[in-house]
């Protein structure tokens, strides 16, 4: 598990039924490729976020596969239709098996 990994998400508090909203996510993560060497000349173990998903009320909104070329602290901004009140669940998957999650509710205005 990478140290100090912190997911952050921004979701509007409310929307009209059927409205398209913008969702923003950022996760603080070093994204080590496994190719860099430490001060002792040893390879730093690979540790990247290799997958990101977002679900709304259990239905998939986005599913992204990431590669080692992605920079530190991956940021995603995307749109989603809000058909009803509910909860967006955001999940990041790390190479080492760690899973980081955050969730935000949205109401219908």
N, C-alpha and C positions, 0 to 999 in steps of 0.2 A: 504494500500500500504506500503510495506516495505521501509525503508529509505535507501538511497544511493545504490539502485539497478542499476548496470551498466553492460549491456551486451557487450561482446567483441567477435569478430569473426576474423578468419584468413582464407582468400580465395586467391588462386593464382590470379595474375592480368590477366594471359592469359593461355590458354591450346590449344592443338590441338583438332580438332573435333573428338569426340569419346574417348578422353583420360580420364583416371580415375584420379581424383584429391583428395587430402586429405583436408578435412575441419575441422577446430578446433574452438570450441566455449567454452566460459566461461562466467558465469554470477555471479556477486558479489551479493549474497543473503544469509541472515542468516539461512534460512530453519528451522524455529521454529516448533517443533513437536506438541506443545500444551500440553506437559507433564512436562515441566520445570517450576519451580517457580521462581518468582522475589524476590528481597530483602525483600518485604513485605509479602512473603508467598503466593502470588496470582499466579495462572497459567498464564503463558505468552501465549497469543492467538496463535493458530496454524497459520502458514504462510509458506507454502512451494510452490515451483514451482512444480506443479502436472503434467505438460505436456510440451513437447518441440517438435516443428515441424520445418522442413526445406523444402522449396519448391523451385523448379527451374523453372522459367518462368510459374508459376502457377500450376506445376505438383509436387505432393508430392514426396519427396526424403526419408524422415524419419519422423516417428511419434512415440514418446516415452512417456509412462506413468510412472511418478515417484511416489515413495512412501516415507513416512516420514523417512525411514532409510537412505535416500540419504544424503550425507554430505553437509556441507555448501559450497557455491560457486560451483555448479555442472559444470563439465567439460565434453564435448563430443568431440570425434575425430572419424570421419567416412569418408568413401569414397563415391564419386559420379561420375557418367559418365557425361561428358560435351558434349552434341551432337551439340551444337551451342552456339553462343554468347548469353549472357543473364544475369539474376540476380538471385542470391540466396537470399531468404527471410527467416530469422530466427525468430521464435516466441516462447516466453516463457509465460506460463499461470500460474498465482498465485492463490492460494485458495481464496484470498480476491476479486477476479474478475479482478485484474490488469493484463494487457497484456503488455509485453515488446517486442519490435521488433528492428531488425537491418537488413540491406540489403547490399549486396556487389555484384558489377558487375564483370563479367569475359568476357574477349575478346577471340576470336579465333586467334591463332598465325599462 
